[in-house]
C-alpha cells in the first residue's frame, strides 16, 4: 500500500510540474496587458502581429507586433520573445548553439515608440535558477532610450550584476539585436 501511494504521489507531482511548465512563449502576458491599459489601450485587439517576410527575422524566438491605436505613451511596436541562457556551468561547449544545449530561459517584452526607440522592457516569465535580478524595474530602465544607433555593452552603458552574469549578457544582446532587426524592417 505504501509503495502504491508513493507512486501516486510521484505521478501527481510530475503532472503538476508539467502543468506549470511552459514550452512556448506566452504572447499575451498579463503584464503587457496592464502596461498597455495604463497607456490607454484597453484591449489587445489594438495590437496586431506583424507579418515579417525578411529571412533574417524568421529564426527569432519571438514576434513583433504593431499597435494600431493611439496612446498617451506613444507605444507603436512591441517585441515579445524568449531568451535562452545556459544553465549555470552548462555553457562550456563553445561550438554548440544555445538551441541544442540544455538551457534555462526567460520571456520578456520590449515596447518601442514610433521612432523604434525602446520605451520599456519587462521580464514577465523568469524560468532560470540564477540571475533573477535582471527582472528589477530599476535595472531594466537602462535600456529605455536605446535606438540602435550605438551599442549596448555590459560594464560600459549597462550595469553588470554579480550572480546574474549570463542573464545580463543574454538580455543585453537580445535587446540590441531585436532593436536592430526592427530598424531594418520596412514598415
Backbone as JSON Lines, residues from 0, in Angstrom:
{"i":0,"aa":"X","n":[0.82,-1.2,0.0],"ca":[0.0,0.0,0.0],"c":[0.86,1.26,0.0]}
{"i":1,"aa":"X","n":[1.94,1.26,0.81],"ca":[2.83,2.43,0.86],"c":[3.46,2.67,-0.5]}
{"i":2,"aa":"X","n":[3.87,1.6,-1.18],"ca":[4.51,1.71,-2.5],"c":[3.55,2.33,-3.5]}
{"i":3,"aa":"X","n":[2.3,1.9,-3.45],"ca":[1.29,2.4,-4.38],"c":[1.0,3.89,-4.13]}
{"i":4,"aa":"X","n":[0.87,4.27,-2.88],"ca":[0.61,5.68,-2.59],"c":[1.81,6.55,-2.94]}
{"i":5,"aa":"X","n":[3.02,5.99,-2.83],"ca":[4.22,6.71,-3.25],"c":[4.22,6.95,-4.74]}
{"i":6,"aa":"X","n":[3.8,5.96,-5.52],"ca":[3.73,6.11,-6.97],"c":[2.68,7.15,-7.34]}
{"i":7,"aa":"X","n":[1.55,7.12,-6.65],"ca":[0.5,8.1,-6.92],"c":[1.01,9.5,-6.61]}
{"i":8,"aa":"X","n":[1.73,9.67,-5.51],"ca":[2.27,10.97,-5.14],"c":[3.27,11.46,-6.19]}
{"i":9,"aa":"X","n":[4.14,10.58,-6.63],"ca":[5.12,10.95,-7.66],"c":[4.4,11.32,-8.94]}
{"i":10,"aa":"X","n":[3.39,10.57,-9.33],"ca":[2.63,10.88,-10.55],"c":[1.94,12.24,-10.44]}
{"i":11,"aa":"X","n":[1.38,12.54,-9.28],"ca":[0.73,13.84,-9.07],"c":[1.74,14.99,-9.15]}
{"i":12,"aa":"X","n":[2.89,14.81,-8.53],"ca":[3.92,15.86,-8.58],"c":[4.42,16.06,-10.01]}
{"i":13,"aa":"X","n":[4.61,14.98,-10.74],"ca":[5.06,15.07,-12.13],"c":[4.01,15.79,-12.97]}
{"i":14,"aa":"X","n":[2.73,15.47,-12.76],"ca":[1.65,16.13,-13.5],"c":[1.6,17.62,-13.19]}
{"i":15,"aa":"X","n":[1.79,17.96,-11.93],"ca":[1.78,19.37,-11.53],"c":[2.93,20.12,-12.19]}
{"i":16,"aa":"X","n":[4.1,19.5,-12.23],"ca":[5.25,20.14,-12.88],"c":[4.98,20.36,-14.36]}
{"i":17,"aa":"X","n":[4.38,19.39,-15.02],"ca":[4.06,19.54,-16.44],"c":[3.03,20.63,-16.67]}
{"i":18,"aa":"X","n":[2.09,20.75,-15.76],"ca":[1.06,21.78,-15.9],"c":[1.66,23.17,-15.81]}
{"i":19,"aa":"X","n":[2.68,23.33,-14.95],"ca":[3.29,24.64,-14.79],"c":[4.39,24.92,-15.81]}
{"i":20,"aa":"X","n":[4.93,23.87,-16.41],"ca":[5.97,24.06,-17.41],"c":[5.36,24.69,-18.65]}
{"i":21,"aa":"X","n":[6.09,25.58,-19.26],"ca":[5.58,26.27,-20.43],"c":[6.59,26.09,-21.54]}
{"i":22,"aa":"X","n":[6.16,25.45,-22.62],"ca":[7.1,25.18,-23.69],"c":[7.15,26.3,-24.73]}
{"i":23,"aa":"X","n":[6.13,27.11,-24.8],"ca":[6.09,28.17,-25.79],"c":[5.94,29.53,-25.1]}
{"i":24,"aa":"X","n":[6.32,30.55,-25.81],"ca":[6.22,31.91,-25.3],"c":[4.74,32.3,-25.21]}
{"i":25,"aa":"X","n":[4.37,32.93,-24.1],"ca":[3.02,33.49,-23.94],"c":[3.02,34.86,-24.61]}
{"i":26,"aa":"X","n":[2.35,34.97,-25.74],"ca":[2.36,36.23,-26.48],"c":[1.26,37.2,-26.03]}
{"i":27,"aa":"X","n":[0.54,36.85,-24.96],"ca":[-0.44,37.76,-24.39],"c":[-0.27,37.8,-22.87]}
{"i":28,"aa":"X","n":[0.91,38.18,-22.41],"ca":[1.14,38.17,-20.96],"c":[0.32,39.25,-20.26]}
{"i":29,"aa":"X","n":[-0.12,38.93,-19.07],"ca":[-0.92,39.88,-18.28],"c":[-0.14,41.16,-17.99]}
{"i":30,"aa":"X","n":[1.16,41.05,-17.79],"ca":[1.97,42.24,-17.52],"c":[1.91,43.22,-18.69]}
{"i":31,"aa":"X","n":[1.91,42.71,-19.91],"ca":[1.81,43.58,-21.09],"c":[0.43,44.21,-21.16]}
{"i":32,"aa":"X","n":[-0.61,43.41,-20.9],"ca":[-1.97,43.96,-20.9],"c":[-2.08,45.13,-19.93]}
{"i":33,"aa":"X","n":[-1.54,44.97,-18.72],"ca":[-1.61,46.03,-17.72],"c":[-0.87,47.28,-18.17]}
{"i":34,"aa":"X","n":[0.32,47.09,-18.73],"ca":[1.11,48.23,-19.2],"c":[0.38,48.97,-20.31]}
{"i":35,"aa":"X","n":[-0.2,48.23,-21.24],"ca":[-0.92,48.86,-22.34],"c":[-2.18,49.57,-21.86]}
{"i":36,"aa":"X","n":[-2.88,48.97,-20.9],"ca":[-4.08,49.61,-20.36],"c":[-3.74,50.94,-19.68]}
{"i":37,"aa":"X","n":[-2.61,50.98,-18.98],"ca":[-2.18,52.22,-18.34],"c":[-1.91,53.32,-19.37]}
{"i":38,"aa":"X","n":[-1.56,52.92,-20.59],"ca":[-1.27,53.91,-21.62],"c":[-2.48,54.21,-22.5]}
{"i":39,"aa":"X","n":[-3.64,53.65,-22.14],"ca":[-4.86,53.97,-22.86],"c":[-5.32,52.93,-23.86]}
{"i":40,"aa":"X","n":[-4.62,51.83,-23.97],"ca":[-5.03,50.76,-24.88],"c":[-5.8,49.73,-24.06]}
{"i":41,"aa":"X","n":[-7.1,49.67,-24.28],"ca":[-7.96,48.86,-23.43],"c":[-7.88,47.37,-23.71]}
{"i":42,"aa":"X","n":[-7.69,46.97,-24.96],"ca":[-7.68,45.54,-25.27],"c":[-6.51,45.21,-26.2]}
{"i":43,"aa":"X","n":[-6.14,43.95,-26.21],"ca":[-5.08,43.51,-27.1],"c":[-5.53,43.43,-28.55]}
{"i":44,"aa":"X","n":[-6.8,43.68,-28.82],"ca":[-7.27,43.7,-30.22],"c":[-6.66,44.88,-30.98]}
{"i":45,"aa":"X","n":[-6.13,45.87,-30.25],"ca":[-5.47,47.01,-30.88],"c":[-4.01,46.69,-31.22]}
{"i":46,"aa":"X","n":[-3.6,45.46,-30.91],"ca":[-2.23,45.03,-31.17],"c":[-2.29,43.88,-32.17]}
{"i":47,"aa":"X","n":[-1.62,44.07,-33.31],"ca":[-1.65,43.05,-34.35],"c":[-0.25,42.55,-34.65]}
{"i":48,"aa":"X","n":[-0.15,41.23,-34.83],"ca":[1.15,40.64,-35.16],"c":[1.61,41.15,-36.51]}
{"i":49,"aa":"X","n":[2.87,41.47,-36.58],"ca":[3.45,41.94,-37.83],"c":[3.92,40.72,-38.63]}
{"i":50,"aa":"X","n":[3.5,40.64,-39.85],"ca":[3.93,39.54,-40.72],"c":[5.28,39.93,-41.3]}
{"i":51,"aa":"X","n":[6.28,39.19,-40.94],"ca":[7.65,39.52,-41.35],"c":[8.11,38.51,-42.39]}
{"i":52,"aa":"X","n":[8.54,39.03,-43.52],"ca":[8.99,38.16,-44.61],"c":[10.51,38.16,-44.76]}
{"i":53,"aa":"X","n":[11.19,39.03,-44.06],"ca":[12.65,39.1,-44.13],"c":[13.24,37.8,-43.58]}
{"i":54,"aa":"X","n":[14.03,37.06,-44.38],"ca":[14.61,35.8,-43.93],"c":[15.5,35.94,-42.69]}
{"i":55,"aa":"X","n":[16.09,37.1,-42.48],"ca":[16.93,37.32,-41.3],"c":[16.11,37.31,-40.02]}
{"i":56,"aa":"X","n":[14.81,37.54,-40.12],"ca":[13.95,37.63,-38.93],"c":[13.15,36.36,-38.67]}
{"i":57,"aa":"X","n":[13.24,35.38,-39.53],"ca":[12.4,34.18,-39.36],"c":[12.92,33.24,-38.28]}
{"i":58,"aa":"X","n":[14.16,33.38,-37.89],"ca":[14.76,32.48,-36.9],"c":[14.7,33.02,-35.48]}
{"i":59,"aa":"X","n":[14.02,34.12,-35.26],"ca":[13.98,34.69,-33.91],"c":[13.0,33.91,-33.05]}
{"i":60,"aa":"X","n":[13.23,33.97,-31.75],"ca":[12.4,33.24,-30.79],"c":[11.37,34.19,-30.18]}
{"i":61,"aa":"X","n":[10.6,34.84,-31.07],"ca":[9.6,35.79,-30.62],"c":[8.87,36.39,-31.8]}
{"i":62,"aa":"X","n":[8.07,37.41,-31.51],"ca":[7.27,38.05,-32.54],"c":[7.25,39.56,-32.32]}
{"i":63,"aa":"X","n":[7.09,40.28,-33.43],"ca":[6.89,41.72,-33.39],"c":[5.4,42.0,-33.59]}
{"i":64,"aa":"X","n":[4.94,43.05,-32.91],"ca":[3.54,43.46,-33.01],"c":[3.48,44.95,-33.29]}
{"i":65,"aa":"X","n":[2.4,45.36,-33.94],"ca":[2.16,46.76,-34.25],"c":[0.96,47.22,-33.45]}
{"i":66,"aa":"X","n":[1.08,48.35,-32.76],"ca":[-0.03,48.93,-32.01],"c":[-0.77,49.85,-32.96]}
{"i":67,"aa":"X","n":[-2.02,49.54,-33.24],"ca":[-2.78,50.3,-34.23],"c":[-3.53,51.48,-33.63]}
{"i":68,"aa":"X","n":[-3.59,51.55,-32.33],"ca":[-4.35,52.6,-31.63],"c":[-3.4,53.68,-31.11]}
{"i":69,"aa":"X","n":[-3.84,54.92,-31.11],"ca":[-3.05,55.98,-30.48],"c":[-3.1,55.8,-28.97]}
{"i":70,"aa":"X","n":[-2.02,56.14,-28.3],"ca":[-1.99,56.02,-26.84],"c":[-1.07,57.09,-26.28]}
{"i":71,"aa":"X","n":[-1.25,57.39,-25.01],"ca":[-0.52,58.51,-24.41],"c":[0.98,58.28,-24.28]}
{"i":72,"aa":"X","n":[1.44,57.04,-24.2],"ca":[2.87,56.77,-24.1],"c":[3.52,56.56,-25.46]}
{"i":73,"aa":"X","n":[2.72,56.63,-26.5],"ca":[3.21,56.53,-27.87],"c":[3.89,55.2,-28.18]}
{"i":74,"aa":"X","n":[3.41,54.12,-27.56],"ca":[3.93,52.81,-27.91],"c":[3.44,52.47,-29.32]}
{"i":75,"aa":"X","n":[4.34,52.07,-30.19],"ca":[3.96,51.78,-31.57],"c":[4.3,50.34,-31.97]}
{"i":76,"aa":"X","n":[5.42,49.83,-31.44],"ca":[5.85,48.47,-31.77],"c":[6.13,47.71,-30.49]}
{"i":77,"aa":"X","n":[5.91,46.4,-30.55],"ca":[6.17,45.54,-29.4],"c":[6.94,44.33,-29.9]}
{"i":78,"aa":"X","n":[7.94,43.95,-29.17],"ca":[8.6,42.67,-29.4],"c":[8.34,41.82,-28.17]}
{"i":79,"aa":"X","n":[7.86,40.6,-28.36],"ca":[7.67,39.65,-27.27],"c":[8.47,38.41,-27.64]}
{"i":80,"aa":"X","n":[9.34,37.98,-26.74],"ca":[10.15,36.83,-27.09],"c":[10.78,36.14,-25.89]}
{"i":81,"aa":"X","n":[11.54,35.14,-26.23],"ca":[12.22,34.31,-25.23],"c":[13.72,34.4,-25.45]}
{"i":82,"aa":"X","n":[14.44,34.48,-24.35],"ca":[15.89,34.43,-24.38],"c":[16.3,33.14,-23.69]}
{"i":83,"aa":"X","n":[17.01,32.31,-24.42],"ca":[17.58,31.1,-23.82],"c":[18.94,31.45,-23.27]}
{"i":84,"aa":"X","n":[19.19,31.03,-22.06],"ca":[20.51,31.24,-21.48],"c":[20.95,29.91,-20.87]}
{"i":85,"aa":"X","n":[22.23,29.71,-20.81],"ca":[22.76,28.44,-20.33],"c":[22.49,28.27,-18.85]}
{"i":86,"aa":"X","n":[22.36,27.02,-18.46],"ca":[22.3,26.72,-17.03],"c":[23.67,27.05,-16.44]}
{"i":87,"aa":"X","n":[23.7,27.36,-15.17],"ca":[24.97,27.65,-14.52],"c":[25.92,26.47,-14.75]}
{"i":88,"aa":"X","n":[27.09,26.75,-15.31],"ca":[28.07,25.7,-15.58],"c":[27.8,24.92,-16.85]}
{"i":89,"aa":"X","n":[26.77,25.27,-17.61],"ca":[26.4,24.49,-18.77],"c":[26.78,25.07,-20.11]}
{"i":90,"aa":"X","n":[27.52,26.13,-20.15],"ca":[27.87,26.79,-21.41],"c":[29.3,26.52,-21.84]}
{"i":91,"aa":"X","n":[29.89,25.48,-21.35],"ca":[31.3,25.25,-21.65],"c":[31.52,24.75,-23.08]}
{"i":92,"aa":"X","n":[30.49,24.22,-23.72],"ca":[30.64,23.74,-25.1],"c":[30.5,24.91,-26.05]}
{"i":93,"aa":"X","n":[31.6,25.53,-26.42],"ca":[31.61,26.74,-27.21],"c":[31.01,26.53,-28.59]}
{"i":94,"aa":"X","n":[31.21,25.37,-29.2],"ca":[30.78,25.13,-30.57],"c":[29.31,24.74,-30.71]}
{"i":95,"aa":"X","n":[28.62,24.54,-29.62],"ca":[27.2,24.2,-29.7],"c":[26.37,25.46,-29.57]}
{"i":96,"aa":"X","n":[25.2,25.47,-30.24],"ca":[24.32,26.63,-30.13],"c":[23.47,26.49,-28.88]}
{"i":97,"aa":"X","n":[22.92,27.61,-28.42],"ca":[22.05,27.58,-27.25],"c":[20.82,26.73,-27.48]}
{"i":98,"aa":"X","n":[20.38,26.61,-28.73],"ca":[19.18,25.83,-29.03],"c":[19.4,24.35,-28.77]}
{"i":99,"aa":"X","n":[20.64,23.87,-28.88],"ca":[20.89,22.44,-28.69],"c":[21.32,22.12,-27.27]}
{"i":100,"aa":"X","n":[21.66,23.12,-26.5],"ca":[22.05,22.89,-25.12],"c":[20.84,22.85,-24.21]}
{"i":101,"aa":"X","n":[21.02,22.2,-23.08],"ca":[20.0,22.23,-22.05],"c":[20.04,23.63,-21.46]}
{"i":102,"aa":"X","n":[19.02,24.43,-21.73],"ca":[19.09,25.82,-21.32],"c":[17.91,26.22,-20.45]}
{"i":103,"aa":"X","n":[18.12,27.29,-19.73],"ca":[17.06,27.95,-19.0],"c":[16.62,29.11,-19.87]}
{"i":104,"aa":"X","n":[15.53,29.76,-19.49],"ca":[15.04,30.84,-20.34],"c":[14.27,31.86,-19.52]}
{"i":105,"aa":"X","n":[14.04,32.99,-20.18],"ca":[13.1,33.96,-19.64],"c":[12.39,34.61,-20.81]}
{"i":106,"aa":"X","n":[11.14,34.99,-20.58],"ca":[10.32,35.66,-21.59],"c":[10.21,37.12,-21.19]}
{"i":107,"aa":"X","n":[10.23,37.98,-22.2],"ca":[10.18,39.4,-21.92],"c":[9.57,40.14,-23.1]}
{"i":108,"aa":"X","n":[9.27,41.41,-22.89],"ca":[8.81,42.23,-24.0],"c":[9.54,43.57,-23.99]}
{"i":109,"aa":"X","n":[9.58,44.15,-25.19],"ca":[10.14,45.49,-25.38],"c":[9.05,46.33,-26.02]}
{"i":110,"aa":"X","n":[8.8,47.51,-25.49],"ca":[7.87,48.46,-26.11],"c":[8.7,49.54,-26.8]}
{"i":111,"aa":"X","n":[8.38,49.79,-28.05],"ca":[9.08,50.8,-28.85],"c":[8.11,51.92,-29.21]}
{"i":112,"aa":"X","n":[8.65,53.12,-29.42],"ca":[7.82,54.22,-29.9],"c":[7.82,54.22,-31.44]}
{"i":113,"aa":"X","n":[7.21,55.26,-32.02],"ca":[7.09,55.35,-33.48],"c":[8.45,55.48,-34.17]}
{"i":114,"aa":"X","n":[9.49,55.9,-33.44],"ca":[10.84,56.02,-34.0],"c":[11.67,54.76,-33.77]}
{"i":115,"aa":"X","n":[11.04,53.73,-33.24],"ca":[11.69,52.44,-32.95],"c":[12.76,52.58,-31.87]}
{"i":116,"aa":"X","n":[12.45,53.42,-30.9],"ca":[13.29,53.63,-29.72],"c":[12.65,52.89,-28.56]}
{"i":117,"aa":"X","n":[13.47,52.23,-27.74],"ca":[12.98,51.47,-26.6],"c":[12.34,52.41,-25.58]}
{"i":118,"aa":"X","n":[11.1,52.1,-25.19],"ca":[10.39,52.88,-24.18],"c":[10.17,52.1,-22.89]}
{"i":119,"aa":"X","n":[10.21,50.78,-22.95],"ca":[10.01,49.95,-21.76],"c":[10.48,48.54,-22.05]}
{"i":120,"aa":"X","n":[11.0,47.88,-21.03],"ca":[11.4,46.48,-21.11],"c":[10.91,45.82,-19.84]}
{"i":121,"aa":"X","n":[10.31,44.65,-19.99],"ca":[9.8,43.92,-18.81],"c":[10.02,42.43,-19.0]}
{"i":122,"aa":"X","n":[10.61,41.79,-18.01],"ca":[10.74,40.34,-17.97],"c":[9.53,39.84,-17.2]}
{"i":123,"aa":"X","n":[8.69,39.02,-17.83],"ca":[7.45,38.58,-17.19],"c":[7.4,37.09,-16.88]}
{"i":124,"aa":"X","n":[8.36,36.32,-17.31],"ca":[8.38,34.88,-17.03],"c":[9.83,34.45,-16.92]}
{"i":125,"aa":"X","n":[10.36,34.43,-15.71],"ca":[11.77,34.1,-15.5],"c":[11.88,32.65,-15.04]}
{"i":126,"aa":"X","n":[12.37,31.79,-15.9],"ca":[12.47,30.36,-15.62],"c":[13.92,29.92,-15.56]}
{"i":127,"aa":"X","n":[14.71,30.58,-14.77],"ca":[16.11,30.22,-14.6],"c":[16.43,30.19,-13.11]}
{"i":128,"aa":"X","n":[17.47,29.47,-12.77],"ca":[17.79,29.31,-11.35],"c":[18.6,30.47,-10.79]}
{"i":129,"aa":"X","n":[19.31,31.19,-11.64],"ca":[20.12,32.32,-11.2],"c":[19.83,33.54,-12.07]}
{"i":130,"aa":"X","n":[20.14,34.69,-11.55],"ca":[20.07,35.9,-12.35],"c":[18.74,36.62,-12.35]}
{"i":131,"aa":"X","n":[17.85,36.26,-11.45],"ca":[16.53,36.9,-11.42],"c":[16.6,38.41,-11.17]}
{"i":132,"aa":"X","n":[17.76,38.9,-10.78],"ca":[17.92,40.33,-10.52],"c":[17.67,41.17,-11.77]}
{"i":133,"aa":"X","n":[17.76,40.57,-12.96],"ca":[17.52,41.34,-14.18],"c":[16.04,41.69,-14.36]}
{"i":134,"aa":"X","n":[15.18,41.14,-13.54],"ca":[13.76,41.46,-13.64],"c":[13.4,42.77,-12.94]}
{"i":135,"aa":"X","n":[14.35,43.36,-12.23],"ca":[14.09,44.59,-11.47],"c":[13.86,45.77,-12.41]}
{"i":136,"aa":"X","n":[12.79,46.52,-12.17],"ca":[12.46,47.69,-12.99],"c":[13.62,48.67,-13.07]}
{"i":137,"aa":"X","n":[14.27,48.91,-11.94],"ca":[15.37,49.86,-11.9],"c":[16.51,49.46,-12.82]}
{"i":138,"aa":"X","n":[16.82,48.17,-12.87],"ca":[17.9,47.72,-13.74],"c":[17.47,47.77,-15.21]}
{"i":139,"aa":"X","n":[16.23,47.38,-15.49],"ca":[15.74,47.36,-16.88],"c":[15.61,48.75,-17.48]}
{"i":140,"aa":"X","n":[15.49,49.78,-16.63],"ca":[15.38,51.16,-17.13],"c":[16.58,51.59,-17.96]}
{"i":141,"aa":"X","n":[17.7,50.89,-17.81],"ca":[18.91,51.24,-18.57],"c":[18.7,51.14,-20.08]}
{"i":142,"aa":"X","n":[17.74,50.33,-20.5],"ca":[17.51,50.13,-21.92],"c":[16.62,51.22,-22.54]}
{"i":143,"aa":"X","n":[15.89,51.96,-21.69],"ca":[14.99,53.0,-22.19],"c":[15.81,54.08,-22.91]}
{"i":144,"aa":"X","n":[15.35,54.41,-24.1],"ca":[16.04,55.4,-24.91],"c":[16.98,54.8,-25.94]}
{"i":145,"aa":"X","n":[17.23,53.5,-25.85],"ca":[18.13,52.87,-26.83],"c":[17.44,52.85,-28.18]}
{"i":146,"aa":"X","n":[18.13,53.35,-29.2],"ca":[17.54,53.42,-30.54],"c":[18.34,52.68,-31.6]}
{"i":147,"aa":"X","n":[19.34,51.95,-31.16],"ca":[20.12,51.15,-32.1],"c":[21.26,51.9,-32.76]}
{"i":148,"aa":"X","n":[21.41,53.18,-32.48],"ca":[22.47,53.95,-33.14],"c":[23.84,53.61,-32.57]}
{"i":149,"aa":"X","n":[23.91,53.17,-31.36],"ca":[25.17,52.76,-30.74],"c":[25.1,51.29,-30.41]}
{"i":150,"aa":"X","n":[25.83,50.89,-29.42],"ca":[25.76,49.5,-28.99],"c":[25.57,49.46,-27.48]}
{"i":151,"aa":"X","n":[25.1,48.34,-27.01],"ca":[24.91,48.13,-25.59],"c":[26.05,47.23,-25.1]}
{"i":152,"aa":"X","n":[26.79,47.7,-24.12],"ca":[27.94,46.96,-23.6],"c":[27.84,46.86,-22.08]}
{"i":153,"aa":"X","n":[27.88,45.63,-21.6],"ca":[27.88,45.4,-20.16],"c":[29.17,45.99,-19.59]}
{"i":154,"aa":"X","n":[29.06,46.66,-18.48],"ca":[30.14,47.38,-17.78],"c":[30.52,48.69,-18.45]}
{"i":155,"aa":"X","n":[29.87,49.04,-19.54],"ca":[30.08,50.35,-20.18],"c":[28.82,51.18,-19.99]}
{"i":156,"aa":"X","n":[27.74,50.83,-20.73],"ca":[26.48,51.57,-20.58],"c":[25.36,50.71,-19.98]}
{"i":157,"aa":"X","n":[25.67,49.45,-19.66],"ca":[24.74,48.56,-18.96],"c":[25.45,48.02,-17.74]}
{"i":158,"aa":"X","n":[24.82,48.15,-16.57],"ca":[25.43,47.69,-15.33],"c":[25.47,46.17,-15.27]}
{"i":159,"aa":"X","n":[26.62,45.64,-14.83],"ca":[26.74,44.21,-14.57],"c":[26.06,43.92,-13.23]}
{"i":160,"aa":"X","n":[25.66,42.67,-13.05],"ca":[25.07,42.25,-11.78],"c":[25.8,40.99,-11.35]}
{"i":161,"aa":"X","n":[26.42,41.05,-10.19],"ca":[27.11,39.88,-9.66],"c":[26.1,38.76,-9.41]}
{"i":162,"aa":"X","n":[26.38,37.59,-9.93],"ca":[25.48,36.46,-9.77],"c":[24.46,36.33,-10.88]}
{"i":163,"aa":"X","n":[24.44,37.3,-11.79],"ca":[23.48,37.27,-12.91],"c":[24.18,37.51,-14.24]}
{"i":164,"aa":"X","n":[25.45,37.15,-14.31],"ca":[26.26,37.45,-15.49],"c":[25.66,36.93,-16.78]}
{"i":165,"aa":"X","n":[25.25,35.68,-16.8],"ca":[24.72,35.06,-18.01],"c":[23.45,35.78,-18.45]}
{"i":166,"aa":"X","n":[22.54,36.04,-17.52],"ca":[21.28,36.71,-17.84],"c":[21.5,38.14,-18.3]}
{"i":167,"aa":"X","n":[22.43,38.85,-17.67],"ca":[22.73,40.23,-18.06],"c":[23.22,40.29,-19.49]}
{"i":168,"aa":"X","n":[24.18,39.45,-19.82],"ca":[24.7,39.44,-21.2],"c":[23.65,38.98,-22.2]}
{"i":169,"aa":"X","n":[22.82,38.01,-21.8],"ca":[21.8,37.48,-22.71],"c":[20.75,38.53,-23.06]}
{"i":170,"aa":"X","n":[20.2,39.21,-22.05],"ca":[19.15,40.19,-22.35],"c":[19.74,41.43,-23.03]}
{"i":171,"aa":"X","n":[20.95,41.81,-22.67],"ca":[21.58,42.97,-23.31],"c":[21.77,42.72,-24.8]}
{"i":172,"aa":"X","n":[22.29,41.56,-25.15],"ca":[22.49,41.21,-26.56],"c":[21.16,41.12,-27.29]}
{"i":173,"aa":"X","n":[20.14,40.57,-26.63],"ca":[18.85,40.4,-27.29],"c":[18.15,41.74,-27.52]}
{"i":174,"aa":"X","n":[18.19,42.65,-26.56],"ca":[17.58,43.97,-26.76],"c":[18.27,44.69,-27.91]}
{"i":175,"aa":"X","n":[19.58,44.62,-27.95],"ca":[20.32,45.26,-29.04],"c":[19.95,44.63,-30.39]}
{"i":176,"aa":"X","n":[19.91,43.31,-30.42],"ca":[19.58,42.59,-31.66],"c":[18.16,42.86,-32.13]}
{"i":177,"aa":"X","n":[17.19,42.81,-31.24],"ca":[15.79,43.0,-31.64],"c":[15.51,44.44,-32.04]}
{"i":178,"aa":"X","n":[16.22,45.39,-31.46],"ca":[16.08,46.79,-31.88],"c":[16.65,46.95,-33.29]}
{"i":179,"aa":"X","n":[17.79,46.35,-33.55],"ca":[18.4,46.43,-34.88],"c":[17.51,45.77,-35.93]}
{"i":180,"aa":"X","n":[16.91,44.62,-35.6],"ca":[16.02,43.96,-36.55],"c":[14.79,44.82,-36.85]}
{"i":181,"aa":"X","n":[14.22,45.43,-35.82],"ca":[13.06,46.29,-36.03],"c":[13.43,47.47,-36.93]}
{"i":182,"aa":"X","n":[14.6,48.04,-36.72],"ca":[15.06,49.17,-37.53],"c":[15.18,48.77,-39.01]}
{"i":183,"aa":"X","n":[15.56,47.53,-39.27],"ca":[15.75,47.06,-40.64],"c":[14.43,46.77,-41.36]}
{"i":184,"aa":"X","n":[13.37,46.52,-40.6],"ca":[12.09,46.18,-41.22],"c":[11.52,47.37,-41.98]}
{"i":185,"aa":"X","n":[11.05,47.12,-43.16],"ca":[10.4,48.15,-43.97],"c":[8.91,48.14,-43.65]}
{"i":186,"aa":"X","n":[8.46,49.13,-42.91],"ca":[7.05,49.17,-42.49],"c":[6.33,50.34,-43.11]}
